[in-house]
Amino acid sequence: MAYSIDIISCITDRFVSLTSTEKRIAQFILDDVATAAELPIAELARLTDSSQASVTRFARALGCKDVRELKLKLAQSLAVGQRFLLDVPDLEGIQGIYASIIGVLETNRRALDPKALQTAVDWIGDARQVLAVGMGGGSTIGAQELQFRLFRLGLPIVSQNDGLLVRMMCAAVTARDVVVTLSLGGYTPELVESATIARQYGARVIAITPEETPLAAQASLVLPLIVRENDYIFKPSTSRYAMLAMIDVLSTELAMAHKPEAKSRLRRIKLALDSHRGGANRQPLGD
């Protein structure tokens, strides 16, 4: 598998060691990556007051075999979005963080599909075992959180975030099992492939992910997330709160569907915790 190197970082890191001519070329590229990626080598040489040979030497100094490869890497850097190249200001401030969280929760609340939710509750409640899988930050935490919610209800669940183990565990499922996949993007190859494997062996696959994604296409049922990101890249994704809210909704509905058993187990857990830690009886249940 070929891995893409961020050519913009390479130019920035090596800028000091470049010749004066190469620095002119480098600065031109850093000032306007999109234009530099499209220009013919002759025009790039003219605009930087250099020569085609100098542009070629510059490309090789960055580890590219020729100017064509340099332009390809510049195009790849652009593919992630201009917001990762430009200095986008934060117009919302600290209060905007809370406002964004409230906004994404409200958007996903309106998009909730009660019928799909009820189907998910029925499937998980009847499952021989549940496997919750997520990879990469928020989705990993989401899979673990689902395990922490459901074991309290007496439901057989385990979470996993290692790509190889997820693949192995999905290959070991039966038609009586449910696999819950969580992804804010819906494109992670390991998750998509594992969901495909699980379905081939008869398991029901529930995806908590945006619709119209590769992961959603491989699921038996989708509990859709609406993911909205802005251009301010330094603020963590607020969409992960939508995922946690979906987990809370799913867990609550499962608890209500198994109320007597859930109440008994939750009471036993609370007793075990309070006799160990003390404190008021309104402390969170193990959080």
C-alpha positions as CSV (number, residue, x, y, z in Angstrom):
1,M,0.0,0.0,0.0
2,A,1.4,3.4,-1.0
3,Y,1.2,6.1,1.7
4,S,0.9,9.8,0.8
5,I,3.5,12.2,2.2
6,D,2.4,15.7,3.0
7,I,4.5,17.6,0.5
8,I,3.5,21.0,2.1
9,S,5.1,19.9,5.4
10,C,8.2,18.7,3.5
11,I,8.6,22.1,1.8
12,T,8.2,23.9,5.1
13,D,10.6,21.6,7.0
14,R,13.3,21.9,4.4
15,F,12.9,25.6,3.5
16,V,15.9,26.8,5.4
17,S,18.3,24.3,3.7
18,L,17.1,25.2,0.1
19,T,19.1,27.4,-2.2
20,S,18.0,30.9,-2.9
21,T,16.4,29.9,-6.2
22,E,14.7,26.9,-4.6
23,K,13.3,29.1,-1.8
24,R,11.6,31.4,-4.5
25,I,10.0,28.3,-5.9
26,A,9.0,27.0,-2.5
27,Q,7.5,30.3,-1.4
28,F,5.5,30.6,-4.6
29,I,4.1,27.2,-4.0
30,L,3.3,27.9,-0.3
31,D,1.6,31.1,-1.3
32,D,-0.8,29.5,-3.8
33,V,-0.7,25.6,-3.8
34,A,-3.7,25.3,-6.1
35,T,-2.1,27.4,-8.9
36,A,1.3,25.7,-8.5
37,A,-0.3,22.3,-8.9
38,E,-1.8,23.3,-12.2
39,L,1.0,25.3,-13.8
40,P,3.2,23.8,-16.6
41,I,6.8,23.6,-15.6
42,A,7.8,26.4,-18.0
43,E,5.3,28.8,-16.5
44,L,6.3,27.9,-13.0
45,A,9.9,28.6,-13.9
46,R,9.0,32.0,-15.4
47,L,6.9,33.1,-12.5
48,T,9.6,32.2,-10.0
49,D,12.4,33.8,-12.1
50,S,14.1,30.4,-12.3
51,S,14.6,27.7,-15.0
52,Q,12.9,24.4,-15.8
53,A,16.1,22.7,-14.6
54,S,15.9,24.5,-11.3
55,V,12.3,23.5,-10.8
56,T,13.3,19.9,-11.5
57,R,16.1,20.1,-9.0
58,F,13.7,21.5,-6.5
59,A,11.3,18.6,-7.0
60,R,14.1,16.1,-6.5
61,A,15.3,17.9,-3.4
62,L,11.9,17.1,-1.9
63,G,12.2,13.4,-2.7
64,C,10.1,13.5,-5.9
65,K,11.5,11.9,-9.0
66,D,10.3,14.7,-11.3
67,V,8.0,17.8,-11.4
68,R,5.1,15.6,-12.4
69,E,5.3,13.7,-9.1
70,L,5.7,17.0,-7.2
71,K,2.5,18.4,-8.8
72,L,0.7,15.1,-8.0
73,K,1.6,15.4,-4.4
74,L,0.5,19.1,-4.3
75,A,-2.9,18.0,-5.7
76,Q,-3.1,15.3,-3.0
77,S,-2.4,18.0,-0.3
78,L,-5.3,20.0,-1.8
79,A,-7.6,17.0,-1.7
80,V,-7.9,17.2,2.1
81,G,-9.5,20.6,1.8
82,Q,-8.3,24.2,1.8
83,R,-9.1,24.6,5.5
84,F,-6.0,22.6,6.2
85,L,-3.8,24.9,4.2
86,L,-5.3,28.3,4.9
87,D,-5.4,30.1,8.3
88,V,-9.1,30.0,9.0
89,P,-10.0,32.2,12.0
90,D,-12.3,31.0,14.8
91,L,-15.3,33.3,14.6
92,E,-17.2,31.6,17.4
93,G,-14.9,31.4,20.4
94,I,-15.4,29.2,23.4
95,Q,-19.1,29.8,23.6
96,G,-19.3,28.6,20.0
97,I,-18.1,25.1,21.1
98,Y,-21.2,24.7,23.2
99,A,-23.4,26.2,20.5
100,S,-22.1,23.7,18.0
101,I,-22.7,20.8,20.3
102,I,-26.3,21.9,20.9
103,G,-26.8,22.5,17.2
104,V,-25.6,19.0,16.1
105,L,-27.6,17.3,18.8
106,E,-30.8,19.1,17.7
107,T,-30.1,18.3,14.1
108,N,-29.7,14.6,14.9
109,R,-32.7,14.6,17.2
110,R,-34.9,15.7,14.4
111,A,-33.4,13.1,12.1
112,L,-34.0,10.1,14.4
113,D,-35.8,7.2,12.8
114,P,-38.0,5.6,15.4
115,K,-38.7,2.5,13.3
116,A,-35.1,1.8,12.7
117,L,-34.4,2.4,16.4
118,Q,-37.0,-0.1,17.4
119,T,-35.7,-2.7,15.0
120,A,-32.2,-2.3,16.5
121,V,-33.6,-2.7,20.0
122,D,-35.3,-5.9,18.9
123,W,-32.2,-7.4,17.2
124,I,-29.9,-6.6,20.1
125,G,-32.3,-7.8,22.7
126,D,-32.6,-11.2,21.0
127,A,-28.9,-11.6,20.1
128,R,-26.8,-14.4,21.3
129,Q,-23.9,-11.9,21.5
130,V,-23.3,-8.3,20.5
131,L,-20.0,-7.1,19.0
132,A,-19.5,-3.3,19.1
133,V,-16.6,-2.1,16.8
134,G,-15.2,1.4,16.2
135,M,-11.8,2.7,15.2
136,G,-10.1,6.1,15.5
137,G,-10.8,8.4,18.4
138,G,-14.5,9.1,18.9
139,S,-15.7,5.9,17.3
140,T,-13.5,3.8,19.5
141,I,-14.8,5.5,22.6
142,G,-18.4,5.1,21.2
143,A,-17.9,1.3,20.9
144,Q,-16.5,1.1,24.4
145,E,-19.4,3.3,25.7
146,L,-21.9,1.0,24.1
147,Q,-20.3,-2.0,25.9
148,F,-20.3,-0.1,29.2
149,R,-24.1,0.8,28.8
150,L,-25.3,-2.6,27.7
151,F,-23.4,-5.0,30.1
152,R,-25.3,-3.2,32.9
153,L,-28.5,-4.5,31.4
154,G,-27.3,-8.0,31.3
155,L,-26.8,-8.1,27.6
156,P,-23.8,-10.1,26.3
157,I,-21.6,-7.5,24.6
158,V,-17.9,-6.9,23.9
159,S,-16.2,-4.0,22.1
160,Q,-13.1,-4.1,19.9
161,N,-11.1,-1.5,18.0
162,D,-8.1,-3.5,16.7
163,G,-8.4,-3.9,12.9
164,L,-7.1,-7.4,12.7
165,L,-9.1,-8.6,15.8
166,V,-12.3,-7.0,14.5
167,R,-11.9,-8.9,11.2
168,M,-11.3,-12.1,13.0
169,M,-14.2,-11.7,15.4
170,C,-16.6,-10.8,12.5
171,A,-15.5,-14.0,10.8
172,A,-16.5,-16.0,13.9
173,V,-20.1,-14.7,14.2
174,T,-23.3,-16.7,13.7
175,A,-26.7,-15.8,12.4
176,R,-27.8,-15.2,16.0
177,D,-25.2,-12.4,16.6
178,V,-25.4,-8.7,16.1
179,V,-22.5,-6.5,15.1
180,V,-22.8,-2.8,15.8
181,T,-20.3,-0.7,13.8
182,L,-19.7,3.0,14.7
183,S,-18.1,5.5,12.4
184,L,-18.4,9.3,12.0
185,G,-17.0,9.0,8.5
186,G,-18.3,5.7,7.2
187,Y,-15.2,5.1,5.0
188,T,-12.8,3.2,7.2
189,P,-11.8,0.1,5.1
190,E,-11.3,-2.2,8.1
191,L,-14.9,-1.4,9.3
192,V,-16.4,-1.7,5.9
193,E,-14.7,-5.0,5.2
194,S,-15.5,-6.5,8.6
195,A,-19.2,-5.5,8.2
196,T,-19.2,-7.3,4.9
197,I,-17.6,-10.4,6.4
198,A,-20.1,-10.5,9.3
199,R,-23.1,-10.3,7.0
200,Q,-21.7,-13.1,4.8
201,Y,-21.8,-15.3,7.9
202,G,-25.4,-14.3,8.7
203,A,-25.0,-11.8,11.4
204,R,-27.1,-8.7,11.5
205,V,-25.0,-5.6,11.1
206,I,-26.2,-2.3,12.6
207,A,-24.3,0.8,11.5
208,I,-24.3,4.1,13.5
209,T,-22.9,6.2,10.8
210,P,-23.9,8.8,8.1
211,E,-26.1,7.5,5.3
212,E,-24.8,7.1,1.8
213,T,-21.4,5.9,2.9
214,P,-19.6,2.6,2.2
215,L,-20.2,1.4,5.7
216,A,-23.9,2.2,5.6
217,A,-24.1,0.3,2.3
218,Q,-22.8,-2.9,4.0
219,A,-25.1,-2.7,7.0
220,S,-28.4,-4.6,7.6
221,L,-29.7,-1.5,9.4
222,V,-28.5,2.1,9.7
223,L,-29.1,4.4,12.6
224,P,-28.1,7.5,10.7
225,L,-25.8,10.3,12.0
226,I,-25.8,13.8,10.4
227,V,-22.2,14.9,10.6
228,R,-21.4,18.6,10.0
229,E,-17.9,20.0,10.3
230,N,-16.9,23.6,9.8
231,D,-13.6,25.1,8.5
232,Y,-12.0,25.7,11.9
233,I,-9.9,22.5,12.1
234,F,-8.6,23.0,15.7
235,K,-12.0,22.4,17.3
236,P,-12.7,18.7,17.9
237,S,-15.6,17.2,16.0
238,T,-18.9,18.0,17.6
239,S,-20.5,15.1,15.7
240,R,-19.1,12.6,18.2
241,Y,-21.8,14.0,20.6
242,A,-24.4,12.9,18.2
243,M,-22.9,9.4,18.3
244,L,-23.0,9.4,22.1
245,A,-26.5,10.6,22.1
246,M,-27.5,7.8,19.7
247,I,-25.8,5.3,22.1
248,D,-27.8,6.8,25.0
249,V,-31.1,6.6,23.1
250,L,-30.4,3.0,22.1
251,S,-29.3,2.0,25.6
252,T,-32.4,3.6,27.2
253,E,-34.8,1.9,24.8
254,L,-33.1,-1.5,25.5
255,A,-33.4,-0.9,29.2
256,M,-37.1,-0.1,28.9
257,A,-37.6,-3.2,26.8
258,H,-36.0,-5.4,29.5
259,K,-37.1,-3.3,32.5
260,P,-37.4,-5.9,35.3
261,E,-34.0,-7.5,34.5
262,A,-32.4,-4.2,33.9
263,K,-33.7,-2.7,37.2
264,S,-32.4,-5.6,39.2
265,R,-29.0,-5.5,37.7
266,L,-28.7,-1.7,38.0
267,R,-29.7,-1.9,41.6
268,R,-27.0,-4.6,42.3
269,I,-24.4,-2.5,40.6
270,K,-25.3,0.6,42.5
271,L,-25.2,-1.3,45.8
272,A,-21.8,-2.7,45.0
273,L,-20.5,0.8,44.1
274,D,-21.9,2.7,47.0
275,S,-20.8,0.2,49.6
276,H,-17.3,0.7,48.2
277,R,-17.0,4.4,47.5
278,G,-19.6,5.9,49.8
279,G,-21.3,9.3,48.9
280,A,-24.8,10.4,48.2
281,N,-27.2,8.0,46.4
282,R,-27.5,10.4,43.4
283,Q,-23.9,9.7,42.2
284,P,-23.7,8.5,38.6
285,L,-23.9,4.8,38.2
286,G,-20.2,4.0,37.8
287,D,-19.3,7.0,35.5
